[in-house]
Amino acid sequence: MKAERTYAGEVEVARRESAYILLEMISYTETMDNITPEMLGGFFEGWPNPPSPETHLKILRGSYSVVLALDEGRVVGFVNAISDGHLMAFLPLLEVLPEYRGQGIGSELVRQISQTLSGLYALDLICDSDVQPFYERLGWLRTNGMSARNYNRQSGT
Ligand SMILES: CC(C)(COP(=O)(O)OP(=O)(O)OC[C@H]1O[C@@H](n2cnc3c(N)ncnc32)[C@H](O)[C@@H]1OP(=O)(O)O)[C@@H](O)C(=O)NCCC(=O)NCCS
């Protein structure tokens, strides 16, 4: 039987094809060599007092592990980890630029850093409850946590 072509179906096919083309253009790296502040604009969406690209670069360079998603010379997504190097790691930040979301980049960043840290006992992070399904799809478990914040230091030091 011939499949019926619908407008919604064609839109979905076009969306998948454009997502595939975009994914082909994205490369991933764990090295911070050659990364400059100019490559790091647009992150910390919604933060009232975000770190500057210069401070962002320091945060990434100071991290135990980093995975960057690159579209040519632009960083379009990143995840970082801090760790004792023996037992536990914490993933403080994961973000994909808004125009690059919904294409699998965030999932790939979490998969790659999880693989890099797979020799450790525990990986932990804090997230809003609406993002928990994203991590559950990647095999993470819900947990409870506590936090303290010094909001007059939100842009970093
Ligand atoms: C969360 C985030 C990193 C996901 O990046 P992404 O590249 O869009 O993720 P993916 O394309 O791999 O998404 C995979 C799936 O998770 C879903 N998903 C993505 N973000 C989600 C969210 N905030 N809540 C629930 N589901 C989400 C997507 O809908 C997608 O599902 P689908 O394939 O059925 O459409 C991105 O939305 C982001 O940068 N958000 C702002 C910063 C943030 O919340 N970071 C997490 C801090 S802990």
The ligand as an SDF file (V2000), in Angstrom:
LIG
                    3D

 48 50  0  0  0  0  0  0  0  0999 V2000
   19.2210   20.9890   28.0120 C   0  0  0  0  0  0  0  0  0  0  0  0
   19.9610   21.2470   26.6900 C   0  0  0  0  0  0  0  0  0  0  0  0
   21.4650   21.2380   26.9330 C   0  0  0  0  0  0  0  0  0  0  0  0
   19.5860   20.1590   25.6970 C   0  0  0  0  0  0  0  0  0  0  0  0
   20.3650   20.3650   24.5200 O   0  0  0  0  0  0  0  0  0  0  0  0
   19.8310   19.8530   23.0880 P   0  0  0  0  0  0  0  0  0  0  0  0
   20.9670   19.8910   22.1510 O   0  0  0  0  0  0  0  0  0  0  0  0
   18.5970   20.5940   22.7200 O   0  0  0  0  0  0  0  0  0  0  0  0
   19.4580   18.3530   23.4730 O   0  0  0  0  0  0  0  0  0  0  0  0
   19.0700   17.1740   22.4870 P   0  0  0  0  0  0  0  0  0  0  0  0
   18.7720   17.6910   21.1290 O   0  0  0  0  0  0  0  0  0  0  0  0
   20.1070   16.1450   22.6120 O   0  0  0  0  0  0  0  0  0  0  0  0
   17.7160   16.7080   23.1950 O   0  0  0  0  0  0  0  0  0  0  0  0
   17.3850   15.3840   23.2950 C   0  0  0  0  0  0  0  0  0  0  0  0
   15.9850   15.2850   23.7810 C   0  0  0  0  0  0  0  0  0  0  0  0
   15.8030   15.8930   25.0810 O   0  0  0  0  0  0  0  0  0  0  0  0
   14.7110   16.8000   25.0330 C   0  0  0  0  0  0  0  0  0  0  0  0
   15.0110   17.9620   25.8110 N   0  0  0  0  0  0  0  0  0  0  0  0
   15.9340   18.8970   25.5370 C   0  0  0  0  0  0  0  0  0  0  0  0
   15.8960   19.8580   26.4770 N   0  0  0  0  0  0  0  0  0  0  0  0
   14.9390   19.5050   27.3430 C   0  0  0  0  0  0  0  0  0  0  0  0
   14.4240   20.1090   28.5030 C   0  0  0  0  0  0  0  0  0  0  0  0
   14.8920   21.2780   28.9500 N   0  0  0  0  0  0  0  0  0  0  0  0
   13.4540   19.4760   29.1720 N   0  0  0  0  0  0  0  0  0  0  0  0
   12.9650   18.2910   28.7000 C   0  0  0  0  0  0  0  0  0  0  0  0
   13.3860   17.6870   27.5920 N   0  0  0  0  0  0  0  0  0  0  0  0
   14.3680   18.2910   26.9250 C   0  0  0  0  0  0  0  0  0  0  0  0
   14.5600   17.2070   23.5750 C   0  0  0  0  0  0  0  0  0  0  0  0
   13.2110   17.5610   23.3370 O   0  0  0  0  0  0  0  0  0  0  0  0
   14.9830   15.9490   22.8470 C   0  0  0  0  0  0  0  0  0  0  0  0
   13.9080   15.0840   22.7300 O   0  0  0  0  0  0  0  0  0  0  0  0
   13.3810   14.6150   21.2630 P   0  0  0  0  0  0  0  0  0  0  0  0
   14.5590   13.9500   20.6070 O   0  0  0  0  0  0  0  0  0  0  0  0
   12.2550   13.6880   21.5960 O   0  0  0  0  0  0  0  0  0  0  0  0
   12.9560   15.8540   20.5830 O   0  0  0  0  0  0  0  0  0  0  0  0
   19.5220   22.6120   26.0540 C   0  0  0  0  0  0  0  0  0  0  0  0
   18.1040   22.6440   25.9760 O   0  0  0  0  0  0  0  0  0  0  0  0
   20.0140   23.8220   26.8160 C   0  0  0  0  0  0  0  0  0  0  0  0
   21.1270   24.3060   26.5850 O   0  0  0  0  0  0  0  0  0  0  0  0
   19.1600   24.3520   27.7290 N   0  0  0  0  0  0  0  0  0  0  0  0
   19.5280   25.5310   28.5170 C   0  0  0  0  0  0  0  0  0  0  0  0
   20.5780   25.2040   29.5630 C   0  0  0  0  0  0  0  0  0  0  0  0
   20.1610   24.0420   30.4240 C   0  0  0  0  0  0  0  0  0  0  0  0
   19.0190   23.8890   30.8520 O   0  0  0  0  0  0  0  0  0  0  0  0
   21.1660   23.1900   30.6950 N   0  0  0  0  0  0  0  0  0  0  0  0
   21.0230   22.0520   31.5860 C   0  0  0  0  0  0  0  0  0  0  0  0
   21.5610   22.4540   32.8970 C   0  0  0  0  0  0  0  0  0  0  0  0
   21.5540   21.1290   34.0440 S   0  0  0  0  0  0  0  0  0  0  0  0
  1  2  1  0
  2  3  1  0
  2  4  1  0
  2 36  1  0
  4  5  1  0
  5  6  1  0
  6  7  2  0
  6  8  1  0
  6  9  1  0
  9 10  1  0
 10 11  2  0
 10 12  1  0
 10 13  1  0
 13 14  1  0
 14 15  1  0
 15 16  1  0
 15 30  1  0
 16 17  1  0
 17 18  1  0
 17 28  1  0
 18 19  1  0
 18 27  1  0
 19 20  2  0
 20 21  1  0
 21 22  1  0
 21 27  2  0
 22 23  1  0
 22 24  2  0
 24 25  1  0
 25 26  2  0
 26 27  1  0
 28 29  1  0
 28 30  1  0
 30 31  1  0
 31 32  1  0
 32 33  2  0
 32 34  1  0
 32 35  1  0
 36 37  1  0
 36 38  1  0
 38 39  2  0
 38 40  1  0
 40 41  1  0
 41 42  1  0
 42 43  1  0
 43 44  2  0
 43 45  1  0
 45 46  1  0
 46 47  1  0
 47 48  1  0
M  END
$$$$
